[in-house]
Amino acid sequence: MTVGDAYKLEYKTLKDPYTGVEFLKLTDSRGNTIHPYFTQPLFSSNGETILLTSDRTGEWQLYKLDIPDRIITQLTDDRQVHPHQMISG
């Protein structure tokens, strides 16, 4: 897996078993996918793209998720990427 690799995702509507609230699961179950760091803005200004970290390739990397098109694209190929890390630049 390298920078630029893209994957089509199938979103799923699920229901929280405790509250009954429905929610949309944006990522598949391939690896773990989380936000890089909670105090950083992760959505694009139009709200259609989000920055994520995922270990879907076996190592943590940065990805962008184009929400309307359901495409997740790998942005890095770097062993120094870690979940919840601050992103600079």
TIMI-2910 file (N, C-alpha, C, CB; in pm, 1 decimal, decimal comma, always signed):
<rs>
+----------+----------+----------+----------+----------+----------+----------+----------+----------+----------+----------+----------+------+
!      n_x !      n_y !      n_z !     ca_x !     ca_y !     ca_z !      c_x !      c_y !      c_z !     cb_x !     cb_y !     cb_z ! resn !
+----------+----------+----------+----------+----------+----------+----------+----------+----------+----------+----------+----------+------+
!    +84,0 !   -116,4 !     +0,0 !     +0,0 !     +0,0 !     +0,0 !    +89,5 !   +123,9 !     +0,0 !    -96,1 !     -0,9 !   +121,4 !  Met !
!    +55,2 !   +218,0 !    -84,0 !   +138,7 !   +336,6 !    -97,1 !    +53,7 !   +463,0 !   -103,1 !   +226,4 !   +326,3 !   -221,6 !  Thr !
!   +122,5 !   +575,4 !    -97,1 !    +56,7 !   +704,5 !   -105,9 !    -26,5 !   +707,6 !   -234,2 !   +160,6 !   +821,0 !   -103,0 !  Val !
!   -148,6 !   +754,1 !   -222,2 !   -237,2 !   +764,8 !   -337,2 !   -331,0 !   +647,4 !   -355,0 !   -156,9 !   +780,8 !   -459,3 !  Gly !
!   -303,9 !   +535,6 !   -285,5 !   -396,4 !   +421,7 !   -293,7 !   -532,0 !   +465,0 !   -239,1 !   -341,5 !   +297,7 !   -214,5 !  Asp !
!   -637,7 !   +431,1 !   -310,3 !   -772,5 !   +472,6 !   -270,9 !   -864,0 !   +351,4 !   -263,3 !   -829,3 !   +576,7 !   -369,9 !  Ala !
!   -958,0 !   +358,2 !   -172,3 !  -1050,5 !   +247,9 !   -148,9 !  -1192,4 !   +302,2 !   -141,5 !  -1014,1 !   +171,3 !    -19,2 !  Tyr !
!  -1283,9 !   +236,3 !   -206,4 !  -1425,8 !   +271,4 !   -198,7 !  -1483,4 !   +208,1 !    -71,8 !  -1504,1 !   +223,2 !   -327,1 !  Lys !
!  -1555,0 !   +286,7 !     +6,7 !  -1614,6 !   +238,2 !   +131,1 !  -1765,1 !   +225,7 !   +116,4 !  -1580,3 !   +331,4 !   +247,9 !  Leu !
!  -1821,4 !   +133,7 !   +188,9 !  -1966,5 !   +120,1 !   +197,8 !  -2007,4 !   +165,0 !   +337,7 !  -2013,4 !    -28,1 !   +168,3 !  Glu !
!  -2080,3 !   +274,5 !   +345,5 !  -2127,1 !   +323,7 !   +474,5 !  -2239,2 !   +234,6 !   +525,1 !  -2174,6 !   +470,2 !   +464,1 !  Tyr !
!  -2251,2 !   +226,1 !   +657,1 !  -2356,6 !   +146,3 !   +718,7 !  -2431,4 !   +230,4 !   +821,1 !  -2298,2 !    +19,3 !   +784,8 !  Lys !
!  -2562,8 !   +219,5 !   +820,4 !  -2643,7 !   +281,9 !   +923,6 !  -2661,7 !   +179,6 !  +1035,1 !  -2781,9 !   +330,9 !   +867,1 !  Thr !
!  -2620,3 !   +218,1 !  +1155,1 !  -2627,9 !   +130,0 !  +1271,4 !  -2709,1 !   +197,8 !  +1380,3 !  -2486,4 !    +93,5 !  +1323,3 !  Leu !
!  -2744,7 !   +120,9 !  +1480,7 !  -2820,8 !   +175,7 !  +1593,7 !  -2746,0 !   +144,7 !  +1722,9 !  -2966,1 !   +117,2 !  +1598,2 !  Lys !
!  -2725,5 !   +248,0 !  +1804,0 !  -2662,4 !   +229,5 !  +1933,6 !  -2753,6 !   +142,1 !  +2019,7 !  -2634,0 !   +366,6 !  +2002,6 !  Asp !
!  -2699,8 !    +31,7 !  +2075,0 !  -2785,5 !    -59,0 !  +2150,8 !  -2837,6 !     -1,4 !  +2282,6 !  -2710,7 !   -184,5 !  +2179,0 !  Pro !
!  -2771,4 !   +100,1 !  +2336,0 !  -2812,2 !   +156,6 !  +2465,0 !  -2910,2 !   +272,5 !  +2450,6 !  -2690,4 !   +203,1 !  +2541,4 !  Tyr !
!  -2886,2 !   +358,9 !  +2350,3 !  -2970,6 !   +478,0 !  +2335,8 !  -3074,5 !   +464,8 !  +2225,0 !  -2884,3 !   +598,6 !  +2308,8 !  Thr !
!  -3050,8 !   +371,2 !  +2132,5 !  -3140,8 !   +356,7 !  +2018,7 !  -3117,1 !   +458,9 !  +1908,9 !  -3281,9 !   +366,5 !  +2065,0 !  Gly !
!  -3016,7 !   +545,1 !  +1926,9 !  -2985,8 !   +648,3 !  +1828,0 !  -2918,4 !   +584,1 !  +1706,9 !  -2894,7 !   +758,7 !  +1889,4 !  Val !
!  -2967,1 !   +618,2 !  +1587,0 !  -2904,7 !   +569,1 !  +1464,4 !  -2784,9 !   +657,0 !  +1430,0 !  -3006,8 !   +566,6 !  +1347,1 !  Glu !
!  -2680,3 !   +594,1 !  +1375,0 !  -2562,7 !   +667,9 !  +1331,3 !  -2507,6 !   +604,2 !  +1205,5 !  -2455,4 !   +672,2 !  +1442,0 !  Phe !
!  -2424,8 !   +679,1 !  +1134,2 !  -2365,8 !   +632,6 !  +1009,0 !  -2220,3 !   +595,7 !  +1033,6 !  -2377,4 !   +740,7 !   +897,9 !  Leu !
!  -2185,6 !   +469,9 !  +1010,7 !  -2047,3 !   +424,4 !  +1022,5 !  -1979,8 !   +451,2 !   +888,6 !  -2038,8 !   +271,7 !  +1062,2 !  Lys !
!  -1878,1 !   +539,7 !   +888,7 !  -1814,6 !   +583,1 !   +765,1 !  -1702,7 !   +491,2 !   +717,4 !  -1760,7 !   +720,3 !   +783,0 !  Leu !
!  -1640,4 !   +416,2 !   +806,4 !  -1526,7 !   +333,1 !   +766,5 !  -1562,5 !   +185,6 !   +776,3 !  -1403,7 !   +363,7 !   +853,7 !  Thr !
!  -1486,5 !   +104,7 !   +702,9 !  -1508,5 !    -39,1 !   +707,6 !  -1431,2 !    -98,0 !   +825,5 !  -1465,6 !   -106,2 !   +574,3 !  Asp !
!  -1432,2 !   -225,6 !   +838,9 !  -1365,4 !   -291,2 !   +952,1 !  -1224,0 !   -334,5 !   +918,2 !  -1445,5 !   -411,5 !   +997,6 !  Ser !
!  -1167,9 !   -277,1 !   +815,3 !  -1031,4 !   -309,9 !   +776,4 !   -934,9 !   -225,8 !   +860,1 !  -1009,0 !   -285,5 !   +623,7 !  Arg !
!   -881,3 !   -283,4 !   +965,3 !   -792,0 !   -210,4 !  +1054,7 !   -868,4 !   -115,8 !  +1145,0 !   -689,1 !   -133,3 !   +974,9 !  Gly !
!   -794,2 !    -37,1 !  +1218,8 !   -850,2 !    +63,9 !  +1308,4 !   -841,8 !   +198,6 !  +1240,1 !   -776,0 !    +66,3 !  +1445,2 !  Asn !
!   -943,8 !   +279,6 !  +1254,6 !   -945,5 !   +412,8 !  +1194,9 !   -992,8 !   +511,0 !  +1300,9 !  -1037,4 !   +417,8 !  +1067,9 !  Thr !
!   -909,8 !   +612,9 !  +1327,5 !   -941,4 !   +711,1 !  +1431,7 !   -896,0 !   +850,3 !  +1388,5 !   -874,6 !   +671,9 !  +1565,8 !  Ile !
!   -934,0 !   +950,7 !  +1466,5 !   -891,2 !  +1087,7 !  +1440,1 !   -747,4 !  +1105,4 !  +1488,1 !   -985,8 !  +1190,2 !  +1509,6 !  His !
!   -666,6 !  +1189,9 !  +1420,2 !   -528,0 !  +1209,9 !  +1462,8 !   -514,3 !  +1274,7 !  +1600,6 !   -456,7 !  +1294,1 !  +1361,7 !  Pro !
!   -577,0 !  +1389,1 !  +1623,4 !   -562,8 !  +1458,4 !  +1751,2 !   -686,3 !  +1543,2 !  +1774,1 !   -434,0 !  +1545,9 !  +1754,5 !  Tyr !
!   -747,7 !  +1530,2 !  +1889,4 !   -881,1 !  +1583,8 !  +1912,4 !   -892,7 !  +1735,0 !  +1908,7 !   -929,2 !  +1536,9 !  +2041,4 !  Phe !
!   -783,5 !  +1809,8 !  +1928,1 !   -795,3 !  +1955,8 !  +1928,2 !   -769,4 !  +2017,4 !  +1790,9 !   -699,2 !  +2014,8 !  +2028,8 !  Thr !
!   -738,7 !  +1938,0 !  +1691,9 !   -713,5 !  +1990,5 !  +1558,3 !   -838,9 !  +1981,9 !  +1472,2 !   -598,3 !  +1914,7 !  +1491,8 !  Gln !
!   -857,9 !  +2081,7 !  +1384,9 !   -970,0 !  +2071,4 !  +1291,1 !   -940,1 !  +1961,1 !  +1189,4 !   -995,5 !  +2207,9 !  +1218,9 !  Pro !
!  -1030,3 !  +1866,4 !  +1176,6 !  -1006,4 !  +1750,8 !  +1090,1 !  -1093,1 !  +1752,5 !   +965,3 !  -1031,0 !  +1623,1 !  +1166,7 !  Leu !
!  -1196,5 !  +1838,5 !   +962,5 !  -1284,4 !  +1847,9 !   +846,3 !  -1239,9 !  +1962,0 !   +755,5 !  -1430,6 !  +1868,3 !   +890,4 !  Phe !
!  -1260,2 !  +1944,8 !   +625,8 !  -1236,0 !  +2053,0 !   +531,5 !  -1337,0 !  +2164,1 !   +556,6 !  -1244,5 !  +2002,3 !   +385,0 !  Ser !
!  -1313,7 !  +2280,9 !   +500,6 !  -1403,1 !  +2394,6 !   +525,2 !  -1544,7 !  +2369,3 !   +473,9 !  -1347,0 !  +2519,9 !   +460,0 !  Ser !
!  -1560,6 !  +2284,6 !   +373,4 !  -1695,4 !  +2254,5 !   +323,3 !  -1757,3 !  +2132,8 !   +392,4 !  -1690,8 !  +2231,0 !   +172,8 !  Asn !
!  -1683,2 !  +2069,2 !   +484,4 !  -1735,0 !  +1957,0 !   +560,8 !  -1743,2 !  +1825,7 !   +484,6 !  -1868,2 !  +1990,8 !   +611,0 !  Gly !
!  -1684,4 !  +1819,9 !   +364,4 !  -1696,2 !  +1699,6 !   +282,3 !  -1575,9 !  +1606,1 !   +290,1 !  -1717,8 !  +1738,9 !   +140,6 !  Glu !
!  -1468,1 !  +1649,3 !   +353,2 !  -1347,0 !  +1568,4 !   +364,1 !  -1300,2 !  +1569,9 !   +509,3 !  -1234,9 !  +1621,2 !   +268,6 !  Thr !
!  -1255,1 !  +1455,1 !   +557,2 !  -1203,2 !  +1445,9 !   +693,3 !  -1066,0 !  +1377,1 !   +689,8 !  -1302,6 !  +1368,0 !   +786,0 !  Ile !
!   -975,0 !  +1422,6 !   +776,8 !   -843,3 !  +1362,3 !   +792,1 !   -851,0 !  +1254,5 !   +899,7 !   -736,2 !  +1469,5 !   +828,1 !  Leu !
!   -797,4 !  +1135,7 !   +870,3 !   -801,2 !  +1022,3 !   +962,3 !   -665,5 !   +955,4 !   +970,2 !   -907,4 !   +921,1 !   +919,0 !  Leu !
!   -642,8 !   +879,2 !  +1076,9 !   -530,2 !   +786,5 !  +1080,4 !   -588,8 !   +646,1 !  +1080,4 !   -437,4 !   +810,9 !  +1206,1 !  Thr !
!   -518,9 !   +553,9 !  +1013,7 !   -566,0 !   +416,3 !  +1007,0 !   -446,7 !   +322,4 !   +996,8 !   -661,8 !   +396,3 !   +887,2 !  Ser !
!   -464,4 !   +203,1 !  +1053,1 !   -360,3 !   +100,4 !  +1040,0 !   -406,0 !    -10,0 !   +942,9 !   -326,3 !    +39,4 !  +1179,3 !  Asp !
!   -488,7 !    +26,8 !   +846,0 !   -543,5 !    -69,8 !   +750,2 !   -435,5 !   -138,1 !   +666,2 !   -642,1 !     -0,8 !   +658,7 !  Arg !
!   -315,8 !    -80,5 !   +657,9 !   -207,2 !   -142,0 !   +581,8 !   -110,1 !   -218,3 !   +672,3 !   -131,7 !    -35,2 !   +503,2 !  Thr !
!   -138,6 !   -219,7 !   +802,2 !    -48,0 !   -283,2 !   +897,5 !    +35,0 !   -182,7 !   +974,8 !    +43,1 !   -378,9 !   +826,0 !  Gly !
!    +44,8 !    -60,5 !   +924,4 !   +113,7 !    +48,7 !   +992,6 !    +22,9 !   +170,5 !   +989,8 !   +252,3 !    +79,9 !   +926,2 !  Glu !
!    +31,3 !   +254,1 !  +1092,7 !    -49,8 !   +375,3 !  +1097,4 !     -7,9 !   +470,0 !   +987,0 !    -38,0 !   +443,9 !  +1234,2 !  Trp !
!   -105,1 !   +523,7 !   +914,4 !    -82,1 !   +622,4 !   +809,4 !   -195,8 !   +723,7 !   +812,6 !    -71,4 !   +554,6 !   +669,1 !  Gln !
!   -172,8 !   +838,4 !   +748,3 !   -277,1 !   +940,0 !   +735,2 !   -358,1 !   +913,9 !   +608,5 !   -215,5 !  +1082,6 !   +732,3 !  Leu !
!   -488,5 !   +937,0 !   +619,0 !   -580,3 !   +919,6 !   +507,2 !   -675,3 !  +1037,8 !   +502,2 !   -658,5 !   +786,6 !   +519,2 !  Tyr !
!   -725,4 !  +1066,6 !   +383,1 !   -836,5 !  +1160,8 !   +372,1 !   -956,9 !  +1080,0 !   +327,2 !   -804,7 !  +1279,3 !   +271,7 !  Lys !
!  -1071,3 !  +1113,2 !   +384,8 !  -1196,1 !  +1048,3 !   +347,8 !  -1284,1 !  +1151,2 !   +280,6 !  -1266,9 !   +985,7 !   +471,4 !  Leu !
!  -1313,0 !  +1129,7 !   +153,4 !  -1408,6 !  +1212,3 !    +79,5 !  -1546,3 !  +1155,0 !   +111,2 !  -1378,9 !  +1213,2 !    -77,7 !  Asp !
!  -1618,8 !  +1223,4 !   +198,1 !  -1743,6 !  +1169,7 !   +252,1 !  -1850,1 !  +1146,8 !   +144,6 !  -1797,9 !  +1263,4 !   +357,6 !  Ile !
!  -1879,2 !  +1244,8 !    +56,1 !  -1984,0 !  +1219,7 !    -43,5 !  -1950,5 !  +1106,2 !   -141,4 !  -2010,2 !  +1346,1 !   -121,5 !  Pro !
!  -1822,7 !  +1096,1 !   -180,0 !  -1783,2 !   +993,9 !   -277,8 !  -1747,0 !   +860,1 !   -213,8 !  -1666,0 !  +1043,6 !   -358,7 !  Asp !
!  -1737,0 !   +857,9 !    -79,3 !  -1705,3 !   +735,3 !     -5,0 !  -1569,4 !   +676,2 !    -43,7 !  -1814,0 !   +631,6 !    -28,2 !  Arg !
!  -1472,8 !   +764,8 !    -67,5 !  -1338,1 !   +722,0 !   -106,0 !  -1240,0 !   +762,1 !     +3,3 !  -1296,4 !   +783,7 !   -242,8 !  Ile !
!  -1162,0 !   +663,8 !    +53,2 !  -1055,6 !   +691,9 !   +149,3 !   -922,7 !   +675,9 !    +74,7 !  -1063,7 !   +595,9 !   +275,9 !  Ile !
!   -835,7 !   +777,2 !    +85,3 !   -710,4 !   +780,6 !    +10,2 !   -592,9 !   +793,5 !   +105,9 !   -710,2 !   +896,8 !    -91,2 !  Thr !
!   -492,2 !   +708,4 !    +88,1 !   -372,0 !   +712,8 !   +172,2 !   -288,8 !   +834,8 !   +135,7 !   -288,0 !   +582,9 !   +156,3 !  Gln !
!   -248,8 !   +913,8 !   +237,0 !   -170,8 !  +1035,4 !   +216,7 !    -24,0 !  +1020,3 !   +252,4 !   -229,4 !  +1146,2 !   +296,8 !  Leu !
!    +10,1 !   +923,9 !   +337,2 !   +148,3 !   +908,4 !   +381,9 !   +194,6 !   +764,6 !   +367,4 !   +162,9 !   +953,5 !   +526,8 !  Thr !
!   +326,2 !   +749,2 !   +366,3 !   +390,9 !   +618,4 !   +373,9 !   +511,5 !   +640,7 !   +465,0 !   +432,9 !   +561,0 !   +228,7 !  Asp !
!   +485,0 !   +647,7 !   +594,3 !   +584,3 !   +692,9 !   +691,2 !   +568,5 !   +614,5 !   +821,5 !   +570,7 !   +845,2 !   +717,1 !  Asp !
!   +673,3 !   +555,7 !   +869,1 !   +667,8 !   +478,8 !   +993,2 !   +657,2 !   +566,8 !  +1117,7 !   +789,9 !   +391,1 !  +1003,8 !  Arg !
!   +663,3 !   +698,2 !  +1100,9 !   +655,7 !   +790,1 !  +1214,8 !   +513,8 !   +838,1 !  +1242,8 !   +745,1 !   +909,2 !  +1190,6 !  Gln !
!   +415,6 !   +792,1 !  +1166,2 !   +276,3 !   +830,7 !  +1190,5 !   +221,7 !   +746,2 !  +1305,2 !   +188,9 !   +812,9 !  +1061,3 !  Val !
!   +156,3 !   +813,2 !  +1399,7 !    +99,8 !   +744,4 !  +1515,6 !    -41,8 !   +795,4 !  +1538,5 !   +187,9 !   +765,9 !  +1642,8 !  His !
!   -130,2 !   +709,9 !  +1590,0 !   -265,1 !   +757,6 !  +1617,6 !   -262,4 !   +868,1 !  +1721,9 !   -354,3 !   +642,7 !  +1664,5 !  Pro !
!   -351,3 !   +963,1 !  +1708,9 !   -368,9 !  +1076,6 !  +1800,5 !   -252,8 !  +1174,8 !  +1799,6 !   -388,7 !  +1026,1 !  +1939,8 !  His !
!   -163,8 !  +1168,8 !  +1701,8 !    -53,0 !  +1264,3 !  +1703,1 !    -94,9 !  +1398,0 !  +1644,5 !    +66,1 !  +1208,8 !  +1626,0 !  Gln !
!    -27,0 !  +1504,6 !  +1689,4 !    -48,9 !  +1637,2 !  +1635,0 !     +4,5 !  +1639,0 !  +1492,7 !    +19,2 !  +1746,6 !  +1722,4 !  Met !
!    -68,0 !  +1704,2 !  +1403,0 !    -27,0 !  +1718,2 !  +1264,2 !    +17,4 !  +1861,4 !  +1244,7 !   -141,9 !  +1680,1 !  +1165,3 !  Ile !
!   +137,7 !  +1881,1 !  +1192,9 !   +187,4 !  +2016,7 !  +1170,8 !   +198,0 !  +2043,4 !  +1022,0 !   +324,2 !  +2037,6 !  +1239,2 !  Ser !
!   +199,4 !  +2171,9 !   +989,7 !   +221,2 !  +2210,2 !   +850,8 !   +104,2 !  +2248,2 !   +777,8 !   +282,4 !  +2107,6 !   +780,5 !  Gly !
+----------+----------+----------+----------+----------+----------+----------+----------+----------+----------+----------+----------+------+
</rs>
